Amino acid sequence: MPFQPEATNGSFTVDTYPNPNHAAHGPTAMYKAFLKYGKTPPPELVKTVKDYRASRKVKRVSGSATTTPEDQDEAWLTPVQIGTPAQTLNLDFDSGSSDLWVFSTSTPASESRGHTTYAPGKSSTAKLKSGYSWTISYGDGSSSSGTVYNDKVTVGGVTFASQAVEAATKVSTEFSEETNLDGLLGLAFSSINSVRPSAQKTFFDNIKSSLDQPLWTVDLRHSAPGTYNFGKIDNSLYTGEIAYATVNSREGFWTFTATSYSVGSGASGGSITGIADTGTTLALLPAAVAKAYYAKVTGATYNNAQGGYVFSCSATLPDFTFTVGGADITIPGDYINYAPLTTGSKTCFGGIQGNTGIGEVIFGDIALKSAFVVFENSGNTARIGWAKKDLN
């Protein structure tokens, strides 16, 4: 069996940390969500993001260091070992996609600058899957694509000997500009893996049968390292009980229904069905829900150019609570004050936004870091569990 656990208990832990090279920018986070889910961003938002990126490039050229905000989170990275001898790359564990793709020695130098690349030619266990390729297309018409290898992949000391590793020969600007991020490790369902002529299994699906329990958990933290556990539930990471909801995996995502929501101490609203996505920063909720939330924020307005709701950085934001399996999960108002529009700006961008134009409802990192979350897939049924945790 290719699964070789470091320990004998069929479970393991791996730490994840915020990308130190990442500068949080709300409109860019919104823009990325459009692209990821294959939708075209509004032209006003495209211009704002383009101008922002141009300003950051000017700062780099002039020798000024780009400030990395300390109190906003967006990109979470986890070290993964690939090949023999092991090559360590920092990957984004993404429950909203199903490909393990990496920058490689075949990625053009102009796209791979600032990234560690996978070198299959230096791995004695790499085997090219002849005739196989992968392409992931984005909402702006760009794409990432490449070749496919089977190679040894180790996460948290646990190895799968013949994981499909998708080596990029072309990378979208969205990823090439995110320095220190060397690729993605998809944790959605294998049915939406992009490899052709036949989809490949995710790392989790490959090791699942050898785990003590067919699940993984995530404990993301606000401005601090977090933890992924595979095959076990660490009772020290949450308080109270874990409340579960059935997952509808028909579209390949971890889609579940929150039975109700409330803003601050206000009355409860209706149900919200959405995707739990560790690879999306914001909580993108139905437009009416976002509107109801910002109606409680003094001075908040919807800004077309910024692509979402903005408000004074000094504003007091109410909590947002959603109910899963009878348990109330609360996103603190402080988390929803996502980031200033630009460095030094007194106007901030909201971590909750409407999903207009994207279509999907996304419970992204703003929601996930507010709770301890269990992703369980026994093969016959899948479910997601949410529990409260100490947020300090």
C-alpha positions, 0 to 999 in steps of 0.5 A: 500500500502506498500510504506510509504513515509516520505514526501508526494511528492513521492520522496526522497534523500539519500547520498552516500560516499566513503568507508573509509576502501577502498584502491584503486588498479587499477589491483584489480578494473580490476580483479573485473570487470572480475569476475562481468561479469562472465569472467575469468581474465588473469593468470598474473592479477590473480597473481598480485592481489593475491600478492597485497592482500598478502602484505596488509595482512602482513601489517595488521598483523604487526600492520601497518595501511593500507593506504586509499588513499584520492584521488581515489574513488572505493566503494560508500556506502549508509546506508540502514535500514532493519527490525523491529527494523531497522538494518542499513547496508552500501550497494553499490547501483549497477546499474549493478546488480539486487539483494539486498543481505547482509551479515547475521548472517548465513554468516560464521564468517570467511567471515563476519568479518569487516561487519555489518550483517543482523539478520532476527531473530531479526526482527519482520517483517522478513518472510522466503521465504521457498523454495527460494534461490539465487546464484551469480556466478563470473568469477573465479568460486567463488560465493555468495549465501543464503536464501531469506526473505521478510522484511521492507527496508527503504532508505532515509526515504522511506519504502517498507514493503516486499522487498526481502532481500537475506541473504548470507550463503556464500560470495565470497572473493571479498566481504568478503575482502571489509570491511565496505561494508555490501552488494549490492542494485541492481538497474539494471532491475528485469529480471536479479535478481538471486532468484529462483524459481522466480526472485524478484523485485528490491527496485526501481521497488517495489516503482516506481509506488508511486514515482512522476517520475519513475526514480532515479538519481546519482551524484557521486563525486570525493573523496567526498560524492555523492547523489542519488535521487529517484522520482525527478530531482534536477535541482541544481545538473547539468548545461545546459540540460539533454540529453537522450538516449534510453536504451536497457534493453534486457540483464537486464542492462542500456545499451545505445549508445554514438554516438561519442567520442574524446580524448583531442582536437582530431577528433571524433571517432565512436559510443560506446554502453555500460552499465552504471554501478555504481558498476564498478570502471573503464571505460572499453571501446572497445580496439581500443578506449583505445589504441587511448586514451593512444597513446596520453599519453607520456610513456603509455604502456600496462602491461599484469601483471597489466591487463591494461595501466600504465604510469608515475603518473606525466604524463599529461592525456588528457580529454576523451569526449563522446556524448550522445543525442547531449550533450558532457560529458567530463571525466577530465584527472585528473580522468583518472589518477586512482591510483598508482600501489602500495603505493608510486609507481611512476607508475599509473593505468589508469581509462580508460581501454580496455574491452578485455576479458570482452566483455561488454563495461562499463561506470563505476564510472570514467565516472559517477562521471563526470556527473549528470545521470538520470535512468528512467524506465516508464515500457514501455520504459527506457532511460538514461540522462546525463548532465554536472555538476560543478566538483569542 
